[in-house]
Amino acid sequence: MATLKEIVGERLAEKGAEIKALLKDHGNDVIHEVTLQQAYGGMRGIKSMVWEPSLLDPNEGIRFRGFTIPELQQKLTKAKGGKEPIPEALFWLLVTGDLPTDEQTAEVTAEWKKRSAMPDYVFKMLDSLPTDVHPMTQFSLGILAMQKESVFAKEYRKGIKKADYWAYTYEDVMNLLARLPALAAKVYNRSYKNNQSIPADPNLDWGGNFAHMMGYTDEQFKELMRLYLVIHADHEGGNVSAHTTHLVGSTLSDAYYSLSAGINGLAGPLHGLANQDHGNQGKARRRRAHQGAAGQVPLGYAEQRTGHSRLRPCRAAQDRPQVCGPARIRPEVAA
């Protein structure tokens, strides 16, 4: 059976040939006209990106490779004894376009476990910071500190063919994803749990282990974490954090530089940081009222304007409430 990396290599070759043919036949086709208002308004509504892994619809919510969240809850691999899909299965779907088998999902879980050891200097660096440094700052710094481990950066300095860039970037991405739960749990525990240290459980999956290392033992919470990570795995490429990550990566900065930059974009109060305010609904309502009276952009409204996706309940044809996914009027690029 082909490994994930082998399949990704095959898909990239196929996609490269497809894009080459498309550009040959339609490279000069006009796909959008741009107004001066759009140029000054942060590129809102401008069709300027191609994004295949996910699609946000204002009515039905998000689809991953064409599948709705309820469909993925049925089709993707679950943890032993669980009912919700695990992020490893969605990761396979996103990068290959194929629904994985249980064995293929297990390959991702095993690969991330193998790569999950954190360099000691990262936690030492974090412990040198005041505990009241914002968690997003700590998270970004932790990612950036690991740049020393970049396989792509080391190989690029040696001199590698452009056709091989993806293979070394793949190694960086897999290493980084494998270590993110431990890093995020460290930041959480420093900020809210008196810096407790809980080692990973080798018997747990990626999302379940994240909940475990945060100090949660309840199985329902682990299930919630798995679903939460699946739902937030990809929200098109035009939101601030995703677009920043790709923009920085386009300079051949490695995955560590790129993701750290994207996290900094996510930390803005008109993007992901708005969720911190939404956690306290009473406080959020008072703040929005104050911001509106002061002529400021309310946080919730700002999320819509900047393209940040928010989860919402939606109703199926039979008028039954379901978790549908993020809803917004969809700009192709939001800055």
N, C-alpha and C positions, 0 to 999 in steps of 0.2 A: 504494500500500500504506500502511495506517495506521501511524503511528509508535507506539512503546511508550507514550508519554505519552497519545496519543489513545485507545489501547486501555484503558489504566488508567482514564481518565476515564469511558469507557463502562461498564467493569466496576463502578466505584464507584456510578454511577447505578443500574445494575441491582441491585446488592447493597443499596443503600439502600432501594429499593422492596420488595425481598424481605424485609428485616428489618422494615420498617414493617408489612407484611401479617402477618408472623409474630407480632409483638408485639400486633397488634390481635386476633388469634385466640387467642393462647396466652400473653399477657403475664402472666397471674396463675397460670400453671401452676407447681407446685412441682417443682423438679428435684433437690433434695437436702435432707436434714435434717442439721443441724450439732450435734455434741456439744460439751460443754464441753472435753473432751480435745482435740478438733480446734482449738477456738478458742485454747487455750493452746499447742498444739503446732505453731504456724506454718502453719495452714490445710492441713495434709497431708490429701490424699484428698478435699478438698471440691470438688465440681463447681461452679465459679464463673467459668469462662472459656470463651469460644468461640474455637477456633483451627483454621483450615482448612488452612494451607499444609503442615503436616507432622503425622504421627501416630507416636508411639512405642509399639511393642508388645513386651511382655516375651519373646515367643517368636520373632517374625520380625524384630524390629529396627525400623528407621525406614522410613517411607514418605513421599515428597514428593509431594503432590497425588495420592496413591493409588499411586504407582510405587515399587517397591523399588529399592535401589541397583543390583543387577545389571540390572534392567530399564532404568534410566537410563543405565547403561554402554552399552547397546545403542542406545538411542533418541536420546540427546542429541548435539549437535554436538561433534566433536573438533577439536583443533588439527591443523594440517597435518602429516601423518605420524604423528600420535599415536593412541593407542587409548583414552584416558580422556576422559570428558566435561569440558568447560570450565565454570567457574562462571557465565560470562555466560549460557549456555543454561539453567542451572538457575534463575538469577535471573528470566529471562523466564517460566519455568514457575511459579515461586512467586508472582509478582505478577499474572499474568494467568489462571493455571489451564490454559493451553494449552501443548502441546509446541511449541517454536519451530522454524521452518525454519532452514536454515543462514544465509539472508539476514537473518532477524530476529536471530539470534545475532550476526552480524557487525555489525548496527546497534548492539547494546549495546557490543561491543568498541570500535567506532569512537567511540561517544559517551563512553565512559570515557577513552579516549586523549585526546580533545579537552578534557576537563575535568581532566586529571591534574596540571597544573602546580601545584606547591606554593608557597605564599607564602614568601618568603625569611625573614620574621621567625620562622616556626615552627622552622626548623632552627637559627637563631641562638639562639632561646630554649632549645632542647634542648642546644646546645653550651655553654650557660652552666651546665649542671648537672654535678655529678660523674658520672663514667662508671659508678660503682657504684650509682647510683640504680636501683631495680628497674625492669626493662623495662616492666612493666605501669604503673608510675607515669609513666614517660616517655611511653608510648603514650596514656594518659589525658590528660596535660597537652598533648600535641600536638593531640589532637582538640579539646580545650577551647580551645586558643589560636586555632584556626581559626574559632571562633564569630563572630569579626568579619566573616567572609565570608557569614554566614547571609542568604539571600534572604528566607526567611520572616520573620525578625526585622525586617528593613528594611521589608518591605511591611506587616507588622502595625502598625508604628508609624505608617505613613501612613493606615491604616484600610482594611481589606479585608473583603469579605463572608465569612461563615463557610463558605459553599458553595465558596469558592475557596481555603480553607486548604490543601487537598490539593495543589494545583498548585504552590504555593511550597514546600511540604514536599518534594514530588517533586524539585524543583531542588536543595534542600539534600542530600537523600539521594543523588542521583546524583553531585553534586560530591564529597561525602564518600567514597562508595565508590570513586570514581575515584582519590582521593588516598591511600587507606589503604595500598596496597602500598608506595608510596614512604615513607610515614611509618613503617610497620612495619619496612621494610628499614633505614631510618636508625637506628631504635632498636636493631635487631639488630646492625648494624655498629658502633655506638657501644659496645655492651655486650660484644661478643665478637670483633670483627674490626678493632680499632685505628682505628675510625671511618673505614674505607675508604668511598669514595664512588663508586658505580657508576651511571651514568645509565641511564635506561630505554631499552630496545630497541624502536623503533617497529614492528618487524616481529613482535613477540610479543604474545600475548594477556595478559589480566589476571593469571592465575595463573602463567603462564610468566615474565612480567616480574618478578613478586615473587621467584621463585627466582633469576632473573638478577641482580636488584639486591642480593640477599643474597650474591652471589658464586659461585653454583653454575652450572656450565656443562653438567653432565651432563644429557642429555635424559631419562634415566630419573627423575632427581630432579625435573625440571620436570613430568613426568607424575604423579609421586607428589604433588607440591604441588597440581596441578589436582584430583586425586581427593580429597585431604585437605580442600581448601576446599569442594568440593561436598558431601562427607559432613557437614561441620560448618556448612553454610549456615543450617540452621534446625532447632531441636530443641524444637518446640512453644513455647508462650508462657509456661509456668509456672515455668521455671527462674529462678534468681535474677537473672541478667544480663538476660535478655529481659524479664522482668516489671518489673525496675527501669527499663529503657529506656522501656517503655510507660507506667509509672506517672509518671515525670518528664514524658514527652511529654503526658500528659493535662492538665497545667497550662498547656499551650501553650508550654512551653519548646521551643526548636527542636531539630533533629536533633543538633547538636553537643553541647549541654548533655545531651541525653538519652542519647546513646551513651557519652559520657564517664562518666556516672553508671553505666551498665550495665557498662562496663569495670571500674569500681571494685568492683562487686559480683562480677564474674568473678575479681578478684584475691584473693578470700578463700580461706583454706586449706581451707574446706569446700566450695569450688566449683572453679573452674578452676585455682587455684594448686596443687591436689592433683596435677595432671599433672606439675608440676616435680619433685615427689617421686617420682612413678612412673617418671620417666626413668632413675633408678638403682634397679633392682629390689632389689639387695642392701640398699642404704640404706633403701629403702621398707619391706622386711620387718622390718629391725631397728627402724625407727621405729614401725611398727604394733605390734610386740611390746611396745615400751616404753610406747606410749600405752595399750595394753590393760591392762598391768600397773599403770599409774598411774590407771586409771579414766577415761581420756580417750577421746574419740571418734576412732577410727582414721580417717585421711584417706580411704582407699578406701571404708569404710563410710559415711563422711559424705557422699560423693558420691551414694550411693544415697538417703540420707535427705533430702538437700536437693534432690533432683530433678535433679542434674547428670548428664548423659548420658555414658556411657562406651562406646567401641566394643568390640565383641566379635565373635569368629567365630561363625557359626551354621551349621547343616547344613540343606540342602534335603531334599526328600522322598527323593532318591536317596542320601542320606547323604554328600553331597559337600561338603567345607568351602567356605564362601563368606564374603565380607565382607558382613555383614548389617546392621551399623549399631549404634547405641547400644541398650543393653538395661537396663531397670530396671523396678521396679514403679512404675507411672505415676501420680503425683499430678497433679491438674489445676492445683494451685497449690502451689509450694514457696517458703517464705520463709526 
